[in-house]
Amino acid sequence: MSKLNLRNITNNFQDVRLASLASWKQASEITPRDHGGPYVILQEGYDPEDPKVTPDEFVLGRSGKWLSLSHFYRLPVQERRTEFVFGTAAEIMEMMGSLTPKVQIIRPGAPANAVAATADADEMATALQAAKEQPPAAS
């Protein structure tokens, strides 16, 4: 992650990246699901309340709250799936349209390690890592 262009994360849909989990073996269990789905919503940047301005990558949940990706990997797969996996891009746009301008971040007790877990941890993590390595879609 390059620090050069990073800034505080936002709730603006133009600042996020959809990562397709279509290669995940359990993707077909997510319904409804569009052609590219299911998805997770990612954003690189800083926690607006972090005085150290530590670059991180965050994933957005249905609750409208962001979680460090390193903490996301520590959650049980079922909890990740319930809170952070979306079946359609339309579902994401609707949820993001209802977010307030103020970012809310889930901050578990222990500080996040830069590499808390690897994509080898489970199949969902492997699919997410593969999606992150894909170049962003052209607009």
C-alpha positions, 0 to 999 in steps of 0.5 A: 500500500503506497502512502503517497495518495492515502487520506482519511477514509470516507463514506463516499462511494467514489473512494471505495473499491468493490472486491469480487468474491466470485472465485470463492467456492461458497459464492453461489450460496449468496443470494441474491447475487449479480454476475460479479458478486458477491462483493466486499467493500474495501478502502485504503487510508487512515482511521480519521481518529488515529493520531499516528496516521497509520495507513490501513485497509478497511472493509465496510459492513452492513452496519455502516461501520468500517473494520481494519482488514487485519481484524476482518481476517480474524473473524469467523467466516460466518460472521464475515459473511453475515456482516461484510459480504454483499450479493449485488452492487445495487445492494451496496449502492443502496446501503452506501447511499444511506451512510452519514458523512461521519465515518464509524470504525469498529476498533477491537481492543488489540491494535491491528498488526500490519499482517495479522492473517494471510489469505491462506487462512480460509477460502474466503480470504483467498478469494478476497486476496485474489480480488485485491490483486486484480486491477480496478475496473475501468470507469 
